[in-house]
Amino acid sequence: MTPGASLFVSDIDGTLVTPDKQLTPAALQASADLKAADLPFSVVSARPPRGMAKVVAAMGVTLPFAAFNGGSIVDPTLGLLQAHRLAPEAAAKALAVMQRAGVKPWVFADDAWLLTDTNGPEIQRERRTVGFDPTLVVDFEAVLDRIDKIVAPSADSLLLDRVEAELRAALAGVANVERSQAYYIDVTHPMANKGEAIRAIAARTGADLDRTIVIGDMTNDLAMFRVAGFAIAMGQAPDAVKAAAGAVTAANTEDGFAKAVTSLVLPRLAAMEPRA
């Protein structure tokens, strides 16, 4: 890419894939259309890097991409280019808040998904999403100094609302607290957010942030909405996310990503290209 080039970056879950974590034929065709239009494409996700590998390969991503909400910048071979990990004190505080609330946390560290109870909520969903199994541990003390992300999983959205508020108060200034899904709270390093992820990808590829387009569906995507030149929200996104976007596409149950590429992304790219 030449300096000042355009860039398109997509969230994965709730955006690029369907609720059952599948890439549709339309999404794959959209990838081919982006390549044909010579528009560089990458992805950013709350997932760990190896949980993104199949999507990266299927969508033909050749640029650096971002895992852990931007905590890790990774190349397409899963080589680590940059990492922001939680401070041990912040990690310990986050784990204590979750455990006091009765939430059984997950920890992502050392390229593994660690938990202390294999009967906890949402495990099957996460296993299907990331494509690998969790590792059972007694506690998280051994990895406290190298945690990429802590997740509070629960099907009880009201409980997570309370835990999210407690985490934000306890970790203000020392960690980033975001809802990546209605049933997940993610705790990461303060620099591990999707806005910083977009900045890092753009810097590594020579793209212009003003010519960068992003698409997402959850509140953890708002950080990238704020730094990109143009943001697209998915049709099923919360109202606050839609309000922050420049446009809204269809839901991920209705090929919203592919429709956005056709009706919003490629036309905008054409309009930005200098006229002969």
Backbone as CSV, one residue per row, in Angstrom:
resi,resn,N_x,N_y,N_z,CA_x,CA_y,CA_z,C_x,C_y,C_z
1,MET,0.833,-1.198,0.000,0.000,0.000,0.000,0.874,1.257,0.000
2,THR,0.418,2.257,-0.690,1.108,3.535,-0.699,0.551,4.433,0.395
3,PRO,1.370,5.336,0.944,0.861,6.241,1.974,-0.374,7.002,1.496
4,GLY,-1.353,7.159,2.401,-2.587,7.846,2.046,-3.619,6.956,1.394
5,ALA,-3.348,5.648,1.375,-4.276,4.720,0.732,-5.513,4.503,1.588
6,SER,-6.534,3.896,0.980,-7.762,3.565,1.694,-7.593,2.243,2.436
7,LEU,-8.520,1.976,3.353,-8.497,0.754,4.153,-9.916,0.465,4.622
8,PHE,-10.278,-0.821,4.667,-11.578,-1.245,5.174,-11.332,-2.307,6.237
9,VAL,-11.889,-2.097,7.442,-11.684,-3.032,8.552,-13.033,-3.431,9.137
10,SER,-13.218,-4.733,9.340,-14.486,-5.250,9.853,-14.302,-5.976,11.179
11,ASP,-15.256,-5.768,12.069,-15.446,-6.639,13.217,-15.838,-8.027,12.699
12,ILE,-15.719,-9.054,13.533,-16.084,-10.411,13.087,-17.438,-10.833,13.650
13,ASP,-17.521,-11.072,14.954,-18.749,-11.626,15.535,-19.843,-10.564,15.608
14,GLY,-20.984,-10.894,15.033,-22.082,-9.954,14.957,-22.040,-9.096,13.712
15,THR,-20.954,-9.212,12.950,-20.768,-8.368,11.768,-20.455,-9.213,10.535
16,LEU,-19.271,-9.775,10.530,-18.810,-10.526,9.357,-19.428,-11.919,9.290
17,VAL,-19.706,-12.510,10.449,-20.269,-13.861,10.470,-21.708,-13.828,10.981
18,THR,-22.427,-14.897,10.704,-23.806,-15.047,11.162,-23.829,-15.384,12.651
19,PRO,-25.012,-15.390,13.289,-25.064,-15.751,14.715,-24.500,-17.133,15.021
20,ASP,-24.537,-18.049,14.052,-23.933,-19.367,14.286,-22.485,-19.433,13.805
21,LYS,-21.869,-18.255,13.648,-20.426,-18.097,13.405,-19.983,-18.573,12.028
22,GLN,-20.856,-18.442,11.041,-20.528,-18.874,9.697,-20.320,-17.688,8.756
23,LEU,-19.411,-17.862,7.803,-19.273,-16.928,6.691,-20.227,-17.367,5.592
24,THR,-21.056,-16.474,5.110,-22.016,-16.826,4.067,-21.359,-16.717,2.690
25,PRO,-21.957,-17.337,1.676,-21.453,-17.151,0.307,-21.386,-15.687,-0.087
26,ALA,-22.348,-14.891,0.371,-22.344,-13.465,0.036,-21.154,-12.748,0.667
27,ALA,-20.797,-13.119,1.898,-19.632,-12.507,2.551,-18.350,-12.867,1.814
28,LEU,-18.246,-14.119,1.384,-17.064,-14.546,0.637,-16.991,-13.841,-0.715
29,GLN,-18.138,-13.638,-1.350,-18.150,-12.902,-2.613,-17.759,-11.445,-2.390
30,ALA,-18.203,-10.882,-1.255,-17.823,-9.510,-0.935,-16.308,-9.387,-0.791
31,SER,-15.679,-10.408,-0.209,-14.230,-10.423,-0.093,-13.582,-10.378,-1.473
32,ALA,-14.120,-11.177,-2.388,-13.590,-11.189,-3.759,-13.800,-9.833,-4.428
33,ASP,-14.943,-9.204,-4.155,-15.231,-7.893,-4.744,-14.268,-6.829,-4.209
34,LEU,-13.949,-6.898,-2.916,-12.992,-5.960,-2.336,-11.613,-6.129,-2.978
35,LYS,-11.222,-7.379,-3.173,-9.923,-7.647,-3.796,-9.897,-7.131,-5.232
36,ALA,-11.002,-7.351,-5.950,-11.071,-6.892,-7.333,-11.002,-5.372,-7.420
37,ALA,-11.548,-4.705,-6.411,-11.528,-3.243,-6.375,-10.221,-2.702,-5.806
38,ASP,-9.322,-3.590,-5.415,-8.020,-3.220,-4.851,-8.172,-2.405,-3.571
39,LEU,-9.184,-2.774,-2.767,-9.379,-2.111,-1.471,-8.811,-3.001,-0.375
40,PRO,-7.743,-2.593,0.284,-7.148,-3.404,1.352,-8.163,-3.662,2.471
41,PHE,-8.174,-4.896,2.950,-9.178,-5.327,3.925,-8.513,-6.043,5.090
42,SER,-8.984,-5.747,6.307,-8.505,-6.450,7.492,-9.658,-6.631,8.465
43,VAL,-9.367,-7.293,9.583,-10.398,-7.576,10.581,-9.869,-7.260,11.976
44,VAL,-10.808,-7.000,12.885,-10.496,-6.744,14.287,-11.553,-7.448,15.121
45,SER,-11.137,-8.047,16.231,-12.073,-8.865,16.995,-11.657,-8.949,18.455
46,ALA,-12.628,-9.286,19.292,-12.320,-9.623,20.681,-11.718,-11.016,20.791
47,ARG,-11.809,-11.811,19.743,-11.277,-13.183,19.762,-9.756,-13.190,19.931
48,PRO,-9.212,-14.329,20.396,-7.755,-14.508,20.375,-7.291,-14.720,18.940
49,PRO,-6.003,-14.545,18.656,-5.530,-14.672,17.268,-5.887,-15.992,16.595
50,ARG,-5.642,-17.124,17.257,-5.927,-18.383,16.566,-7.414,-18.645,16.426
51,GLY,-8.229,-17.926,17.193,-9.667,-18.000,17.010,-10.148,-17.211,15.811
52,MET,-9.253,-16.425,15.207,-9.561,-15.645,14.013,-8.985,-16.262,12.750
53,ALA,-8.133,-17.265,12.904,-7.329,-17.767,11.783,-8.171,-18.252,10.607
54,LYS,-9.235,-18.992,10.868,-10.048,-19.521,9.768,-10.744,-18.413,8.996
55,VAL,-11.231,-17.415,9.724,-11.887,-16.288,9.065,-10.879,-15.499,8.233
56,VAL,-9.708,-15.260,8.796,-8.651,-14.541,8.090,-8.293,-15.255,6.783
57,ALA,-8.143,-16.571,6.858,-7.790,-17.336,5.666,-8.921,-17.331,4.643
58,ALA,-10.142,-17.557,5.101,-11.277,-17.627,4.183,-11.532,-16.301,3.484
59,MET,-11.316,-15.188,4.206,-11.566,-13.862,3.630,-10.350,-13.313,2.882
60,GLY,-9.284,-14.075,2.830,-8.108,-13.655,2.069,-7.400,-12.444,2.639
61,VAL,-7.408,-12.311,3.977,-6.740,-11.170,4.617,-5.227,-11.334,4.518
62,THR,-4.574,-10.343,3.950,-3.110,-10.372,3.829,-2.436,-9.270,4.630
63,LEU,-3.232,-8.429,5.268,-2.707,-7.347,6.096,-2.611,-7.782,7.558
64,PRO,-1.905,-7.036,8.385,-1.990,-7.280,9.831,-3.438,-7.143,10.291
65,PHE,-3.801,-7.917,11.316,-5.147,-7.823,11.876,-5.039,-7.751,13.399
66,ALA,-6.177,-7.444,14.051,-6.143,-7.176,15.493,-7.008,-8.157,16.263
67,ALA,-6.431,-8.760,17.303,-7.138,-9.662,18.206,-7.276,-8.996,19.575
68,PHE,-8.050,-9.631,20.477,-8.235,-9.123,21.847,-8.651,-7.648,21.850
69,ASN,-9.571,-7.281,20.953,-10.050,-5.890,20.861,-8.931,-4.898,20.555
70,GLY,-7.870,-5.380,19.935,-6.734,-4.507,19.643,-5.543,-4.738,20.544
71,GLY,-5.662,-5.640,21.491,-4.550,-5.933,22.383,-3.358,-6.549,21.675
72,SER,-3.627,-7.308,20.616,-2.556,-7.918,19.829,-2.735,-7.558,18.360
73,ILE,-1.656,-7.131,17.728,-1.621,-6.948,16.282,-0.816,-8.120,15.733
74,VAL,-1.393,-8.815,14.770,-0.874,-10.109,14.324,-0.777,-10.118,12.809
75,ASP,0.229,-10.821,12.274,0.279,-10.963,10.821,-0.504,-12.200,10.397
76,PRO,-0.798,-12.373,9.114,-1.656,-13.492,8.689,-1.116,-14.884,8.994
77,THR,0.181,-14.999,9.329,0.731,-16.291,9.740,0.615,-16.486,11.251
78,LEU,-0.060,-15.551,11.947,-0.245,-15.508,13.403,1.018,-15.083,14.141
79,GLY,1.953,-14.478,13.420,3.125,-13.902,14.069,2.740,-12.646,14.829
80,LEU,3.155,-12.546,16.081,2.796,-11.410,16.927,3.646,-10.200,16.581
81,LEU,3.001,-9.097,16.224,3.685,-7.862,15.876,3.706,-6.866,17.029
82,GLN,2.659,-6.905,17.849,2.533,-5.938,18.947,1.562,-6.492,19.965
83,ALA,1.832,-6.278,21.260,0.931,-6.764,22.295,0.842,-5.786,23.448
84,HIS,-0.383,-5.553,23.919,-0.645,-4.779,25.130,-1.340,-5.717,26.111
85,ARG,-0.661,-6.046,27.209,-1.220,-6.985,28.185,-1.562,-6.262,29.478
86,LEU,-2.504,-6.838,30.205,-2.951,-6.238,31.457,-1.832,-6.192,32.498
87,ALA,-1.769,-5.116,33.260,-0.884,-5.069,34.417,-1.382,-6.091,35.442
88,PRO,-0.475,-6.786,36.131,-0.905,-7.809,37.094,-1.883,-7.287,38.141
89,GLU,-1.655,-6.059,38.612,-2.545,-5.492,39.632,-3.951,-5.289,39.080
90,ALA,-4.050,-4.829,37.847,-5.352,-4.623,37.220,-6.049,-5.959,36.985
91,ALA,-5.284,-6.957,36.553,-5.855,-8.285,36.315,-6.406,-8.871,37.609
92,ALA,-5.635,-8.766,38.686,-6.071,-9.310,39.973,-7.341,-8.625,40.457
93,LYS,-7.403,-7.311,40.276,-8.576,-6.557,40.708,-9.815,-6.962,39.894
94,ALA,-9.643,-7.127,38.582,-10.758,-7.535,37.727,-11.274,-8.917,38.115
95,LEU,-10.371,-9.838,38.341,-10.764,-11.195,38.728,-11.513,-11.176,40.057
96,ALA,-11.071,-10.358,40.987,-11.726,-10.287,42.297,-13.149,-9.746,42.178
97,VAL,-13.347,-8.719,41.360,-14.695,-8.164,41.159,-15.618,-9.224,40.583
98,MET,-15.154,-9.938,39.571,-15.980,-10.966,38.933,-16.324,-12.086,39.908
99,GLN,-15.332,-12.544,40.625,-15.550,-13.665,41.534,-16.481,-13.306,42.680
100,ARG,-16.373,-12.080,43.198,-17.295,-11.640,44.259,-18.737,-11.595,43.765
101,ALA,-18.906,-11.301,42.479,-20.248,-11.212,41.909,-20.812,-12.576,41.512
102,GLY,-20.008,-13.618,41.658,-20.464,-14.953,41.290,-20.285,-15.278,39.829
103,VAL,-19.491,-14.471,39.113,-19.188,-14.725,37.699,-17.888,-15.528,37.625
104,LYS,-17.886,-16.569,36.803,-16.707,-17.427,36.660,-15.875,-16.940,35.475
105,PRO,-14.776,-16.230,35.734,-14.032,-15.592,34.643,-13.242,-16.571,33.800
106,TRP,-12.969,-16.124,32.578,-12.030,-16.795,31.689,-10.821,-15.884,31.535
107,VAL,-9.664,-16.492,31.337,-8.436,-15.745,31.105,-7.798,-16.247,29.814
108,PHE,-7.361,-15.301,28.980,-6.620,-15.640,27.770,-5.178,-15.199,27.965
109,ALA,-4.269,-16.179,27.969,-2.847,-15.917,28.168,-2.062,-17.081,27.571
110,ASP,-0.837,-16.793,27.145,0.037,-17.841,26.591,-0.634,-18.593,25.443
111,ASP,-1.410,-17.896,24.627,-2.104,-18.486,23.485,-3.081,-19.575,23.914
112,ALA,-3.593,-19.471,25.143,-4.533,-20.470,25.669,-5.732,-19.768,26.288
113,TRP,-6.820,-20.512,26.372,-8.059,-20.072,27.022,-8.162,-20.843,28.340
114,LEU,-8.029,-20.140,29.447,-7.953,-20.765,30.764,-9.228,-20.507,31.556
115,LEU,-9.683,-21.537,32.280,-10.838,-21.378,33.164,-10.719,-22.335,34.335
116,THR,-11.505,-22.060,35.381,-11.425,-22.884,36.595,-12.631,-23.794,36.762
117,ASP,-13.576,-23.722,35.823,-14.786,-24.551,35.918,-15.283,-24.850,34.510
118,THR,-15.216,-26.106,34.119,-15.642,-26.480,32.765,-17.157,-26.564,32.627
119,ASN,-17.881,-26.334,33.713,-19.341,-26.341,33.658,-19.929,-24.921,33.674
120,GLY,-19.077,-23.926,33.501,-19.545,-22.546,33.513,-20.371,-22.206,32.285
121,PRO,-20.999,-21.010,32.262,-21.860,-20.608,31.157,-21.082,-20.222,29.901
122,GLU,-21.721,-20.390,28.763,-21.238,-19.917,27.466,-19.995,-20.637,26.946
123,ILE,-19.573,-21.710,27.587,-18.342,-22.384,27.152,-18.511,-23.022,25.782
124,GLN,-19.640,-23.673,25.561,-19.848,-24.298,24.259,-19.883,-23.261,23.147
125,ARG,-20.501,-22.127,23.426,-20.548,-21.054,22.427,-19.138,-20.563,22.085
126,GLU,-18.326,-20.351,23.127,-16.968,-19.861,22.889,-16.115,-20.902,22.183
127,ARG,-16.289,-22.160,22.536,-15.540,-23.224,21.864,-15.855,-23.231,20.371
128,ARG,-17.129,-23.061,20.035,-17.531,-23.026,18.626,-16.972,-21.777,17.939
129,THR,-16.908,-20.683,18.674,-16.434,-19.426,18.098,-14.937,-19.460,17.819
130,VAL,-14.136,-19.826,18.813,-12.678,-19.744,18.650,-12.070,-20.982,18.023
131,GLY,-12.789,-22.108,18.065,-12.303,-23.307,17.395,-11.275,-24.103,18.161
132,PHE,-11.143,-23.868,19.473,-10.252,-24.709,20.277,-10.814,-24.835,21.687
133,ASP,-10.291,-25.796,22.438,-10.829,-26.109,23.761,-10.167,-25.281,24.856
134,PRO,-10.888,-25.058,25.958,-10.281,-24.377,27.102,-9.358,-25.309,27.873
135,THR,-8.513,-24.705,28.685,-7.614,-25.447,29.571,-8.056,-25.215,31.013
136,LEU,-8.273,-26.301,31.750,-8.713,-26.199,33.139,-7.517,-25.933,34.047
137,VAL,-7.626,-24.914,34.904,-6.570,-24.586,35.858,-7.189,-24.412,37.243
138,VAL,-6.355,-24.501,38.262,-6.827,-24.307,39.638,-7.100,-22.830,39.899
139,ASP,-6.187,-21.972,39.426,-6.354,-20.525,39.546,-5.505,-19.874,38.454
140,PHE,-5.455,-18.548,38.448,-4.777,-17.830,37.373,-3.462,-17.194,37.829
141,GLU,-2.981,-17.568,39.003,-1.785,-16.939,39.559,-0.569,-17.071,38.650
142,ALA,-0.418,-18.212,37.988,0.786,-18.464,37.191,0.890,-17.568,35.963
143,VAL,-0.228,-16.992,35.512,-0.203,-16.177,34.288,-0.568,-14.718,34.559
144,LEU,-0.648,-14.341,35.822,-1.163,-13.024,36.178,-0.377,-11.881,35.531
145,ASP,0.899,-12.118,35.198,1.728,-11.053,34.628,1.733,-11.032,33.106
146,ARG,0.922,-11.867,32.467,0.934,-11.898,31.002,-0.461,-12.191,30.414
147,ILE,-1.475,-11.613,30.988,-2.849,-11.837,30.536,-3.205,-10.870,29.409
148,ASP,-3.696,-11.420,28.318,-4.151,-10.608,27.188,-5.572,-10.097,27.398
149,LYS,-6.425,-10.940,27.960,-7.830,-10.562,28.136,-8.464,-11.409,29.220
150,ILE,-9.333,-10.773,30.004,-10.188,-11.483,30.953,-11.624,-11.289,30.506
151,VAL,-12.400,-12.357,30.537,-13.803,-12.295,30.115,-14.704,-12.681,31.276
152,ALA,-15.764,-11.887,31.467,-16.834,-12.242,32.401,-18.003,-12.744,31.553
153,PRO,-18.250,-14.066,31.543,-19.344,-14.600,30.736,-20.583,-14.875,31.584
154,SER,-21.757,-14.547,31.065,-22.992,-14.865,31.775,-24.174,-14.680,30.847
155,ALA,-25.157,-15.546,30.998,-26.413,-15.385,30.260,-27.332,-14.383,30.954
156,ASP,-26.972,-13.952,32.158,-27.757,-13.004,32.933,-27.296,-11.591,32.601
157,SER,-27.986,-10.922,31.680,-27.539,-9.613,31.225,-27.610,-8.557,32.323
158,LEU,-28.582,-8.676,33.229,-28.680,-7.711,34.321,-27.501,-7.851,35.280
159,LEU,-27.099,-9.090,35.543,-25.921,-9.315,36.372,-24.695,-8.697,35.708
160,LEU,-24.540,-8.911,34.406,-23.388,-8.347,33.708,-23.427,-6.828,33.695
161,ASP,-24.619,-6.245,33.623,-24.720,-4.786,33.711,-24.111,-4.292,35.027
162,ARG,-24.442,-4.974,36.130,-23.923,-4.567,37.438,-22.409,-4.786,37.524
163,VAL,-21.960,-5.938,37.013,-20.532,-6.247,37.054,-19.754,-5.264,36.180
164,GLU,-20.307,-4.927,35.020,-19.643,-3.963,34.141,-19.453,-2.621,34.852
165,ALA,-20.493,-2.161,35.546,-20.393,-0.889,36.276,-19.330,-0.968,37.371
166,GLU,-19.284,-2.088,38.080,-18.273,-2.267,39.130,-16.863,-2.295,38.551
167,LEU,-16.708,-2.993,37.436,-15.394,-3.078,36.805,-14.934,-1.711,36.313
168,ARG,-15.837,-0.962,35.708,-15.463,0.373,35.221,-15.003,1.264,36.369
169,ALA,-15.689,1.184,37.497,-15.309,1.994,38.651,-13.977,1.534,39.243
170,ALA,-13.785,0.223,39.337,-12.579,-0.316,39.976,-11.341,-0.187,39.097
171,LEU,-11.534,-0.178,37.777,-10.394,-0.237,36.856,-10.200,1.043,36.053
172,ALA,-10.853,2.107,36.444,-10.737,3.370,35.704,-9.271,3.785,35.568
173,GLY,-8.850,3.973,34.322,-7.485,4.411,34.052,-6.452,3.318,33.976
174,VAL,-6.796,2.089,34.404,-5.797,1.008,34.392,-6.194,-0.161,33.504
175,ALA,-7.436,-0.179,33.008,-7.871,-1.249,32.118,-9.050,-0.760,31.285
176,ASN,-9.244,-1.412,30.170,-10.364,-1.124,29.287,-11.458,-2.156,29.552
177,VAL,-12.675,-1.702,29.786,-13.814,-2.592,30.073,-14.857,-2.379,28.993
178,GLU,-15.165,-3.437,28.231,-16.103,-3.309,27.118,-17.011,-4.521,27.030
179,ARG,-18.200,-4.315,26.545,-19.145,-5.401,26.272,-18.954,-5.823,24.822
180,SER,-18.303,-6.949,24.585,-18.093,-7.412,23.215,-19.313,-8.144,22.677
181,GLN,-20.113,-8.714,23.580,-21.398,-9.314,23.258,-22.313,-9.047,24.447
182,ALA,-23.603,-9.244,24.276,-24.517,-9.030,25.400,-24.167,-9.928,26.574
183,TYR,-23.538,-11.074,26.293,-23.236,-12.074,27.313,-21.762,-12.109,27.721
184,TYR,-20.942,-11.161,27.237,-19.518,-11.103,27.586,-19.116,-9.689,27.986
185,ILE,-18.329,-9.577,29.071,-17.586,-8.351,29.356,-16.110,-8.669,29.165
186,ASP,-15.412,-7.840,28.398,-13.988,-8.020,28.161,-13.191,-6.990,28.953
187,VAL,-12.140,-7.434,29.613,-11.217,-6.539,30.314,-9.846,-6.692,29.672
188,THR,-9.311,-5.573,29.186,-8.024,-5.587,28.502,-7.195,-4.373,28.925
189,HIS,-5.983,-4.322,28.450,-5.099,-3.185,28.663,-5.772,-1.908,28.136
190,PRO,-5.491,-0.726,28.740,-6.115,0.511,28.254,-5.890,0.787,26.768
191,MET,-4.754,0.345,26.230,-4.476,0.552,24.804,-5.077,-0.550,23.937
192,ALA,-5.658,-1.550,24.576,-6.264,-2.665,23.829,-7.717,-2.334,23.547
193,ASN,-7.906,-1.442,22.587,-9.252,-1.094,22.152,-9.247,-0.992,20.633
194,LYS,-10.410,-1.041,20.044,-10.460,-1.132,18.585,-10.060,0.164,17.882
195,GLY,-10.137,1.295,18.600,-9.631,2.525,18.016,-8.128,2.471,17.823
196,GLU,-7.420,2.026,18.863,-5.970,1.879,18.750,-5.608,0.802,17.730
197,ALA,-6.454,-0.221,17.624,-6.213,-1.265,16.625,-6.239,-0.688,15.213
198,ILE,-7.231,0.152,14.938,-7.327,0.765,13.607,-6.113,1.646,13.350
199,ARG,-5.715,2.419,14.368,-4.525,3.258,14.209,-3.293,2.408,13.879
200,ALA,-3.144,1.286,14.588,-1.970,0.438,14.391,-1.967,-0.205,13.007
201,ILE,-3.109,-0.706,12.585,-3.178,-1.324,11.247,-2.914,-0.285,10.171
202,ALA,-3.528,0.884,10.316,-3.319,1.949,9.331,-1.846,2.361,9.280
203,ALA,-1.210,2.481,10.446,0.193,2.888,10.479,1.089,1.851,9.814
204,ARG,0.780,0.590,10.039,1.612,-0.476,9.477,1.398,-0.666,7.983
205,THR,0.290,-0.179,7.456,-0.007,-0.366,6.033,0.057,0.927,5.232
206,GLY,0.296,2.049,5.899,0.374,3.317,5.190,-0.979,3.898,4.832
207,ALA,-2.045,3.411,5.447,-3.383,3.904,5.132,-3.653,5.226,5.834
208,ASP,-4.541,6.004,5.260,-4.977,7.274,5.812,-6.227,7.030,6.652
209,LEU,-6.227,7.440,7.911,-7.403,7.231,8.760,-8.645,7.901,8.177
210,ASP,-8.471,9.043,7.522,-9.618,9.719,6.923,-10.219,8.925,5.774
211,ARG,-9.427,8.023,5.204,-9.901,7.185,4.096,-10.149,5.742,4.554
212,THR,-10.262,5.576,5.866,-10.509,4.252,6.433,-11.988,4.089,6.764
213,ILE,-12.539,2.945,6.367,-13.942,2.604,6.618,-13.968,1.429,7.585
214,VAL,-14.856,1.494,8.582,-14.980,0.397,9.545,-16.440,-0.019,9.660
215,ILE,-16.653,-1.256,10.107,-18.010,-1.768,10.286,-18.054,-2.637,11.540
216,GLY,-19.106,-2.461,12.359,-19.220,-3.232,13.585,-20.631,-3.188,14.141
217,ASP,-20.810,-3.850,15.303,-22.168,-3.994,15.827,-22.315,-3.756,17.318
218,MET,-21.219,-3.676,18.074,-21.346,-3.585,19.530,-20.628,-2.352,20.080
219,THR,-20.836,-2.110,21.373,-20.257,-0.914,21.968,-18.727,-0.944,21.950
220,ASN,-18.119,-2.121,21.919,-16.658,-2.153,21.841,-16.151,-1.729,20.463
221,ASP,-17.071,-1.583,19.492,-16.702,-1.085,18.171,-16.714,0.438,18.102
222,LEU,-17.276,1.102,19.103,-17.378,2.559,19.066,-16.002,3.224,19.021
223,ALA,-15.012,2.606,19.656,-13.667,3.190,19.641,-13.126,3.296,18.227
224,MET,-13.414,2.292,17.389,-12.927,2.397,16.006,-13.811,3.329,15.182
225,PHE,-15.082,3.436,15.534,-15.947,4.397,14.857,-15.377,5.813,15.019
226,ARG,-14.813,6.096,16.190,-14.351,7.450,16.489,-13.093,7.840,15.717
227,VAL,-12.280,6.873,15.295,-11.024,7.229,14.625,-11.092,7.081,13.111
228,ALA,-12.042,6.316,12.602,-12.121,6.073,11.161,-12.812,7.227,10.447
229,GLY,-12.557,7.314,9.157,-13.201,8.345,8.358,-14.680,8.106,8.162
230,PHE,-15.099,6.828,8.148,-16.504,6.492,7.933,-16.803,5.184,8.653
231,ALA,-17.920,5.157,9.398,-18.288,3.970,10.180,-19.664,3.487,9.776
232,ILE,-19.800,2.158,9.721,-21.063,1.503,9.367,-21.480,0.612,10.529
233,ALA,-22.734,0.715,10.956,-23.275,-0.138,12.013,-24.141,-1.220,11.408
234,MET,-24.125,-2.392,12.042,-24.985,-3.481,11.612,-26.433,-3.215,12.014
235,GLY,-27.358,-3.815,11.297,-28.768,-3.559,11.531,-29.279,-3.978,12.889
236,GLN,-28.631,-4.977,13.511,-29.079,-5.451,14.826,-28.339,-4.767,15.964
237,ALA,-27.493,-3.780,15.636,-26.695,-3.100,16.661,-27.580,-2.314,17.622
238,PRO,-27.127,-2.124,18.868,-27.858,-1.253,19.793,-27.995,0.155,19.222
239,ASP,-28.992,0.874,19.671,-29.260,2.209,19.146,-28.065,3.145,19.302
240,ALA,-27.330,3.020,20.412,-26.175,3.896,20.635,-25.094,3.677,19.592
241,VAL,-24.942,2.440,19.153,-23.949,2.130,18.125,-24.421,2.674,16.778
242,LYS,-25.680,2.475,16.461,-26.222,3.015,15.210,-26.090,4.532,15.158
243,ALA,-26.358,5.175,16.290,-26.308,6.642,16.326,-24.905,7.178,16.081
244,ALA,-23.891,6.392,16.412,-22.504,6.828,16.241,-21.957,6.565,14.846
245,ALA,-22.707,5.847,14.024,-22.245,5.460,12.691,-22.687,6.452,11.628
246,GLY,-21.966,6.442,10.512,-22.351,7.263,9.382,-23.435,6.638,8.543
247,ALA,-23.607,5.312,8.678,-24.637,4.591,7.927,-24.951,3.296,8.660
248,VAL,-26.101,2.723,8.372,-26.531,1.464,8.964,-26.876,0.501,7.842
249,THR,-26.368,-0.715,7.936,-26.659,-1.747,6.953,-27.653,-2.749,7.544
250,ALA,-27.900,-3.838,6.857,-28.802,-4.877,7.352,-28.143,-5.659,8.490
251,ALA,-28.920,-6.505,9.151,-28.418,-7.324,10.254,-27.515,-8.435,9.739
252,ASN,-26.778,-9.065,10.678,-25.899,-10.160,10.260,-26.680,-11.432,9.933
253,THR,-27.972,-11.438,10.191,-28.831,-12.537,9.734,-29.316,-12.307,8.313
254,GLU,-29.012,-11.124,7.766,-29.503,-10.740,6.436,-28.366,-10.289,5.526
255,ASP,-27.172,-10.848,5.743,-25.994,-10.513,4.933,-25.673,-9.022,4.952
256,GLY,-25.781,-8.433,6.147,-25.514,-7.007,6.270,-24.107,-6.599,5.864
257,PHE,-23.113,-7.451,6.155,-21.745,-7.127,5.757,-21.642,-7.036,4.241
258,ALA,-22.126,-8.053,3.562,-22.038,-8.071,2.100,-22.810,-6.911,1.484
259,LYS,-23.972,-6.614,2.037,-24.770,-5.496,1.518,-24.048,-4.176,1.744
260,ALA,-23.352,-4.053,2.852,-22.594,-2.828,3.109,-21.468,-2.657,2.101
261,VAL,-20.783,-3.753,1.782,-19.700,-3.685,0.796,-20.242,-3.191,-0.539
262,THR,-21.378,-3.748,-0.961,-21.946,-3.414,-2.263,-22.508,-1.994,-2.319
263,SER,-23.260,-1.629,-1.273,-24.013,-0.368,-1.354,-23.334,0.823,-0.686
264,LEU,-22.350,0.565,0.200,-21.731,1.649,0.944,-20.217,1.739,0.752
265,VAL,-19.525,0.610,0.891,-18.063,0.643,0.883,-17.505,0.895,-0.511
266,LEU,-17.883,0.084,-1.478,-17.325,0.241,-2.821,-17.739,1.561,-3.475
267,PRO,-18.989,1.999,-3.330,-19.331,3.326,-3.875,-18.536,4.456,-3.224
268,ARG,-18.311,4.338,-1.911,-17.542,5.384,-1.231,-16.096,5.383,-1.715
269,LEU,-15.538,4.201,-1.930,-14.187,4.103,-2.461,-14.111,4.768,-3.823
270,ALA,-15.094,4.465,-4.668,-15.083,5.059,-6.025,-15.156,6.581,-5.961
271,ALA,-15.931,7.090,-4.995,-16.082,8.533,-4.880,-14.805,9.197,-4.375
272,MET,-13.992,8.448,-3.630,-12.768,9.002,-3.073,-11.622,8.976,-4.066
273,GLU,-11.719,8.138,-5.075,-10.629,8.011,-6.046,-10.491,9.300,-6.862
274,PRO,-9.276,9.750,-7.082,-9.095,10.966,-7.877,-9.578,10.764,-9.312
275,ARG,-10.214,11.785,-9.866,-10.719,11.712,-11.238,-9.594,12.030,-12.225
276,ALA,-9.636,11.320,-13.344,-8.602,11.539,-14.372,-8.816,12.893,-15.042
